[in-house]
Amino acid sequence: MFGNDGSAAHPEGSIEVHKVCWWKHNSKLGQYSSAKVHRLLDIKRNIDEPKIIDDYNILVKELDILKVAIIDGL
């Protein structure tokens, strides 16, 4: 995911980032708890044994004053 972060657990090139969901709070403490923000991302399998990103249904929600930026991976 990051430069020079390969290891035996995840060798270079074994992890692929398709999208990054970034919620920007209006302060360092944030206006919502991390648990509430984590629940804004809903991922469900479309098939029993997913192999690719398209095998998932990914829903990204927002809160009233907490908007999300969705950034495409490389």
C-alpha positions as CSV (number, residue, x, y, z in Angstrom):
1,M,0.0,0.0,0.0
2,F,2.8,2.4,0.8
3,G,6.4,2.7,-0.6
4,N,8.8,0.2,0.9
5,D,6.3,-1.6,3.1
6,G,6.7,-5.1,1.7
7,S,7.1,-8.0,4.2
8,A,6.6,-11.8,4.3
9,A,2.9,-11.1,5.3
10,H,2.3,-9.1,2.2
11,P,5.1,-9.1,-0.4
12,E,5.5,-6.1,-2.8
13,G,2.7,-6.0,-5.3
14,S,0.3,-8.3,-3.4
15,I,-2.0,-5.6,-2.2
16,E,-4.1,-3.5,-4.5
17,V,-5.9,-0.3,-3.5
18,H,-8.9,0.4,-5.7
19,K,-10.4,3.4,-3.8
20,V,-9.7,5.4,-0.7
21,C,-12.6,6.9,1.2
22,W,-11.5,10.0,3.1
23,W,-13.8,11.7,5.6
24,K,-12.4,15.1,6.7
25,H,-13.5,16.3,10.1
26,N,-13.7,19.9,11.1
27,S,-11.3,19.5,14.0
28,K,-8.5,17.2,15.2
29,L,-10.9,15.5,17.7
30,G,-13.5,15.1,15.0
31,Q,-17.2,15.8,15.2
32,Y,-18.1,12.1,15.1
33,S,-16.6,9.0,16.7
34,S,-14.4,6.7,14.7
35,A,-17.0,3.9,15.1
36,K,-19.7,6.1,13.6
37,V,-17.5,6.9,10.7
38,H,-16.5,3.3,10.1
39,R,-20.2,2.3,9.9
40,L,-20.6,4.7,6.9
41,L,-18.8,2.2,4.8
42,D,-20.9,-0.9,3.9
43,I,-19.4,-3.7,2.0
44,K,-21.3,-6.8,1.0
45,R,-20.4,-9.8,-1.1
46,N,-22.4,-10.3,-4.4
47,I,-21.3,-13.9,-4.6
48,D,-20.2,-16.6,-2.1
49,E,-16.5,-16.6,-2.9
50,P,-15.5,-13.1,-4.2
51,K,-12.2,-12.9,-6.1
52,I,-12.3,-9.4,-7.6
53,I,-13.5,-5.9,-6.5
54,D,-16.6,-6.2,-8.7
55,D,-17.7,-9.2,-6.7
56,Y,-18.6,-6.8,-3.9
57,N,-21.3,-4.2,-3.4
58,I,-19.7,-1.1,-1.8
59,L,-21.9,1.6,-0.4
60,V,-20.3,4.8,1.0
61,K,-22.5,7.1,3.1
62,E,-22.1,10.6,4.4
63,L,-23.3,12.4,7.5
64,D,-24.9,15.9,7.5
65,I,-21.7,17.8,8.0
66,L,-19.1,15.1,7.3
67,K,-18.6,14.6,3.6
68,V,-16.5,11.9,2.0
69,A,-13.9,12.2,-0.8
70,I,-13.5,9.0,-2.8
71,I,-10.0,8.8,-4.3
72,D,-9.2,6.3,-7.1
73,G,-6.3,3.9,-6.4
74,L,-3.3,3.6,-8.8
